[in-house]
């Protein structure tokens, strides 16, 4: 949800300016290439963390590994939500 901040009054003595600030999360929600962490991906898929880890280790869910953490592309998570897990 956007936050609203009150600025300084205008120099002409009018009312304060209202500035709407979008948080980074609001912006990133629209980006299908955004990488999400394992807990968020599991929440979006409505599965447990251990289930998503098991699918990841089995090679069923494409992922990126950054250090010891797994990240998932939001577009992939959305596709799995809509079409189901590919069981090739």
MODA-V875713 format. One record per backbone hydrogen bond with DSSP energy under -0.5 kcal/mol. NH is the residue of the N-H (numbers start at 1). CO is the residue of the C=O. If there is no record, write none. Layout:
BEGIN
nh co
NH CO
NH CO
END
This chain:
BEGIN
nh co
3 21
5 3
5 19
7 5
7 17
10 15
13 10
17 8
19 5
19 17
21 3
21 19
22 20
27 23
28 24
29 25
30 26
30 27
31 28
32 30
34 31
36 72
38 70
41 37
42 38
43 39
44 40
45 41
46 42
46 43
47 42
52 48
53 49
54 50
55 51
56 52
57 53
58 54
59 56
60 55
61 55
64 71
66 64
66 69
67 65
69 66
71 64
72 36
74 34
75 32
76 73
77 73
78 74
79 75
80 76
81 77
82 78
83 79
84 80
END
